[in-house]
Amino acid sequence: MSLLTAEDGTDLAARPPGERTGWKPATRILFRFGFLYFVLFCVFYPQPIFAFLGVIAEWLPENMQITMVNWYHAPIEWVGRTVFGAEVALNPQSGSGDQAYLWVLVFCVLVVAVAGTLVWSVLDRRRTEYRRLAGWFLLFIRLCLAGQMLGYGFAKLVPTQMPVPPLDALVQPLGSITHSSMLWLQVGTSPVYEMLLGGAEVLGGILLLLPRTTLAGVLLSLVSMAQVWVLNMTFDIPVKLLSFHLMLLCLVLLVPEARRLTAVLTGRAAGPADTPEPVSSARGRRILAIGQVTLLVWFLIAQVVQQTRAYHEWGPGRPKSELYGIWTVTEFTRDGQTVPPLVTDETRWRRLVFDNPEAASYQSMDDTLTTVGAKIDASAHTLALLAPGGEGSDGPRPLATFTFDRPRSEHLVLTGELSGHPVTVTLQRVDESGIRLRQGGIHLIQDVPRFS
């Protein structure tokens, strides 16, 4: 059934334009609620409106997207205390989109939308339809949806959202990996698969902004967002709120097309589209079409700039450490005594991993992996491992200082001090090509499955 249903129960789309009457009361109430809820969500939730800044976002503080939500923290924190009995505060350093603060924000949006619907229905009870306003509303949420599809799509098309598994992930026991990390590592292990996922999302975003292909864009976006939401729910990815609402936006955009889609799926003639338009004149529609294509170009420029930076900062093109590799400890000497490789020894190292130029990870004998800061001077052959500074400290404090000797590319000797003790650590580099997770590719002929 179409969104635009007359009070006598007939479909307005089937009538000539001059014979169309007002909407049913239930349709008017649902529209008022949907308009208020989704517009407020898109405006006040961190991501949707922020995407319209495009390349301007590159010049803003790094956490601006999330800290903007803190501008109206007082009422949200009050609702958290009063309604839910919880102290909620935004953590701008967290990458979670499902913080308690944001859940309370969405609850506030829901309450305001319900209250606004009641007031609107009383004050505007004589109005029988909102076709023009519905046109602007659908256009607005379609633009918001397109911005999100392009943003998340490009982050996968240029595989930076789920990068290739870092070296320290390759030495962790499988059982120590969280559900969220497992999904990230699984997708990142196959960049081609990630790029195909991103390509679908990017195509959905592009089609949404081309007036003649909007329905195709909505359908493709719905399929993509449904998959994303299911993955977020089943792998506990903290973007459940946003992905669910993006899926809802797709469904709202499909409501005016429900009659036609049902007709196509049941083998009947679809008939002309009856989606409300924000403007009625041909000139107005041309201006809106030009505006949407211009916005598409603006979004694309922003994504090229952002993903180029992401590619070089944390994606495949990021710099590598001077001592890049997984290094296995073959000999560990402390205070002049050889320390045997006992799994009960919490101070002896099993491996040392260098990936990021400014960090390193050491793996204890019980396989516990600890990431610390690293400062490498290749010319002076010195290495400093830096533990996070304690309370009141001005910065990182040295955990270990070494001079290193690398007689061969696969051989490394560290000599220095670790936790106040003189140590000598001899290491052998692991051949990464021998790690099964790095042996990807497509094998069309497999006489035996490669599950082990």
N, C-alpha and C positions, 0 to 999 in steps of 0.2 A: 504494500500500500504506500502511496506517495505521502510525503510530509504534508503536502498541500491538499487537505481533504475538506470538502465543503461540509457545512453543518447538516446537510441532508444525507451525508454519508457517501456521496459520489466523489469521484476523482476529478479534481480541478483540471488536471493535465488533459483529460479527455474532452474538455469543453472548449469551445472557441473563446479567445481572450475576452471578448465582450460579454460573455455569459458567466464569467467566473465570479463566485461569491466569496464571502469571508471564510476564514479557517474555522474549524471546530474549536470549541472552548479548550478542550484538552490539548490540542495542537498549539494554541496560543500560549497556554501556561508552560508547556514543555519548551517552546521556543524561548520564552522569557528566561526560564531557568538556565537553559543551555547557553544562551547568549551571555548572561552574567557570569556563570561558572567558568566557561572556557576562556572568555576574554580576561577575566581576573587572573585565571591560572597562567595564561600566556604572558601577562604583563608582570606579575609578581613572582613567578617561579624563575630561578636563575637563568636558564638557557634560552628560551624562545625569543624574547625581545633582544637579548644580548647579541644574537646572531646578526641582527640588522646593522650593527656597527661595522661589520666587514673588516677591512684592513685597519680601521681606526683602533680596533681592539689590540693591535700589536703595540700601540704606544701607551696603553693603559697599564697600571700595575698588574702583576702576574695573577693575583687572586681576585681581581676586580669582579669577575663574573659571579663569584660566590659572595663576596663581601657586600655587593649591592643589596643582597637580601637582608643584610644586617641593618640597613637604614631604618627599617620599621620594626626593630626587634622588641620594643617595649610592649605593644599589644600582644605579640606572639608569646613572649615570655610570661605575660600576665595570664593568658589563656592556659598556657602549660601548667602554671602553678594552680590556678583556680579550678579548671575543668579536669585536668588529668593528675593533679597533685605531684607534678614532676618539674624539676628545674631544667628547662631546656635552654641551651645556648648554642649558637652557631659556631662550629669549628672551621674557620676558613682554611686551615691547613689540611683538612681531610678531603680526600677525593670522593667520599661517599655522598651519593645523591639521596640517600635514605636516612639522613640524620633525623633524630627526634624533632629537632627544630623545624625541618621541612615538612614533616608529617603534620605538625601543629599548624604550620602555615596553610597547608592544603585544607585542613579542617576549618580554619578561619574563612578561607575562600568559600567552602561549602556552606557555612552558616550565613555568610553575607549574601550568597547567591539565593539561598532559600528565603531569607528575610526580604531581600530585594524583589524577589518574584512575587511575594505576597503584597508588598506595597505597590509594585507596578501593576499588578492585576486589579487592585482596587482603584487606583488613580486613573488607569487607562482602560477601564472595562468596556468602554464604548467602541474601541477600535476593533475591527474584525480581522485584520491581517497585517503582516509586517514584511511584505515581499521585498521592498527596497532595503530595509534594514537587514533582512536575512541575506540579501545579496552581498552587502558590505561585510557582514559577519562571516559568511562562508569564504569570502575573498581573504579576510584577515587571517583566519585560522589556516587556510591553505598556504598562505605565505609563511606563516610560522612553521608549519609542518615541513615545507620545502627547505627552509633554512636548516632545520635539524637533520633532515635526510641527507642534505649535501655535506653538512659538517661531519656527521658520523660516517657517512659513506666515503668521503675522501680520506678519513683517518684509517680506513681499511684498504682503500684502493692504493694509496701510498702506505704500505704496511707498517704503520707506526703505532696504531692503537694496541695491537697485540704483536710486539716485536718477536723476532726469532729468539727462542729461549736463551737467556744469558748463560754464561759458563757456570755460574754457581748453581743454577737449576739442574745442571747435568750431573752434579755429584750429590744431590740431595736424595735421601731415601724416598721412594714413591709414597710411602705411608705418611710422610711428614708434610705433604703438599695439601693445601686446602682445596675445597671444591672450586673456589674462584680461581686460584692459581692454575688448577688443572685445566679449566676451560681456556684461560689465557695461553697457557703453554701448548695446548692441543691445537688451537687455531694458529698461533704463531709458528708452530713447527712446519706448517704448510702455507707459505706466503701466497702461493697461487690461489688456494682456497679462500684465504682472507681477501685477496684482491677481487675475486669473483663476488663474494658477499658485498664488498664495498661498491663494486660496479653496479650491482642491482640497486643499492640504496641511492647511489648518485643518479642513476637513470630515473628512478622514481622521483627524486627531487627536481630533475630537469623537466620531466613530463608535467609535473605539477605547475610549473611556471610558464608552460606554453599553452595558451587558451584552448586550442583544439585537442589537446592530449591530456587534459586534466583528469578525466575519468580513468584513463589508463595509469596515470601517475598515482592516483588514489589507490587503485587496486594493487599495484605493485608495492606501494608503500605499506598497505595493510598486511600483505603477506610477509614482507620484510620485518615489520614491527611486531607481528604476531610471533615470528620465530625469535626475535630478540627478547621479547617479554618472557616467552617460555624458557629460554636459556637463562635469563636473569633470575627467574623464580627457581628453576631446578638446580642451578649452580651457585645460587646465593650471591649474585652480582648486585652490588648496591646502587642500581639505577632502575629499580622496580617502579618507583613512582613516575619517573619521566617516561619510560618506555610504555607503561600502561596508558598514560594520558596521550601519548602520540598515537597509540592504537585507537583510542577513543576518538581522537580528532579525525582519523581516517573513516571511522564508522559514521561520525556526524556528517562528513562530506558526502558519504554514500547515501544518506537518508533521502535526499531529493531524487536520487536515481534508483531507488528501490523498486519502483514499479517497472521501469525499463529493464533492469537487471533480471527481475523475476520473469518478465516476458521472454527475454532471450534464453534464459535457462530452461524455460518450459516450452520452447519452440514456437513462440508467438512473435508477432511483429512488435518491435520495441516502441516505435512511434517517436515523435520529436522530444528533445530534452525540455524539461520544465524547471530546471534549476533556477532559482531566483537570481536576477542580475542586479548589480548595484546601480547601473545606469541603463537607460532605455534607448538612447540615441546611438546610431551607428558611429558617429564621431566620438562619443564618450567611450564606446567599447574599443575603438581603435586606440584611444589615449591610454586606457587601462592595459591593453595588450602590449603597447610599447613600454609602459611602465613596468610590467611584469618581466619582459625580456631584459630591460635595463637592470632590474633587480637581480635577475639570473646572472648577468655578467658581473655585477657587483659581488655576488656571492662567490662566483667562480674565481675572481681575482683574489678575494680574501683567502679562499681555500688553497690556491696555488702558493700564496705567500706563507700562510701558516704551515702547510705541509712541507714546504721546502725547508723551513726552519726546523720543524719536527724531525724530518729525515736526517738532518745533519746534527741535531742535538741529542736525540735518543733513538732514532731509527737506524736503518741499515748503514747509513753513512756517518754515524757518530764516530768520534775519534776513539782509538784503542789505547790501552795502557802500553807503556814502553816495555813492560814485562808480560804482555798479553799471553794468557794461556792458563791451563790447569796444571799445577805442579804438585807432584807426589813427593812427600818427604821420604827419602831413602835412609837418611841418618840424622839423628837429632842429639846434639851434645850440649849438656848444661853443666856449668861449673867444672868443665874438664872431664865429665863422666858421660858415657854413652847412655842415653835414655831408651830403654826397650819399648817397642810399639805395643803397649798394653792398653786394652780398651778401657781399663779402670783408671788410667792416668788422664786426669782432666786438664793437665797443663801441656802435654805433648801434642804437637800438631800432626795430623794425618795428611792434609793437603793445604796448599795456598793457591788462591785463585785471583788472577788479575784480569779485569775486563774494562771497567770504567777507569779512565786515567786518574781520577781523584779518589778511588776507593779500591779496597781489596777485601777478600774474605778468607778467613782461616777456618779450617775444619778440624775439630778436635777428634780424638780417637773414638769417641762415642757418636761420631757423625754430626754433632752439633755444628752449625755453620754460623759464624759471627762476621758481620760486615763492619768494617772500620774505614776511616779515612786513610788515604795514602798520599805521600808526597815523594815523588821519584825524581832524582836528578841524574839523568843518564850520563852526563859528562863527568860528574864527580863520583859516579857509581855509588850513590847513597840512597837509602830507602828509609822512610819514617812512616810507621803505622800510628795513626792518631785515633785515640779513643775520644768519644764525645766529652766535652767539658762538664765538670760537675756543677752543682748549684753555686752560683756566685763566681764561677770561672769566666775568664774573658774569652776563652776559646778552647779548641781541642787541645788535649794534653798528650804528650808522646806516650804511646804504649810500648813501642819498640823502636830502636834505631839500629840500622845495619849499614855496612858497606857490602856491596855484592860483587861477585865475580862470575862472569858467564863465559867459561872457556869454550863451550860449544853452545849452539843455539838451543839444544834440548837439555842443557845442564846448567844449574844455578847453585851457587854457594853463598849463603848469607852469614855474615860474621858481625856480631854486635851484642846488644843488650836487650833482653826481654824480661819485663817485670822485675828489674833489678838484678837479673842474673846474666852473666856472660854466656852466650850460646853460639853454636855453629850449626847451621841447618843446611843440609845437602838435599837438593831437589832434582827430580827428573820430570821433564815436561811430558804430559800425556798427548799421544797422537789423537787429535780430535776426530780424524776420519775413521777411527776404530770404534767410536761411540755409536751405538745402534741408532739412537734418536737422530743423529746427523746423517744417517744413511737413507735419505729419502729418495724421491723420484718415483716415476711410474713404470711398473713392470707389467707389460701386457701379457706376457707368458709366465705363469707361475705354476710349476708342477707341485709345489708344496707351499701352503700358506706361510707368510712371514710374520707369525704371531709371537715367535720366540727366537 
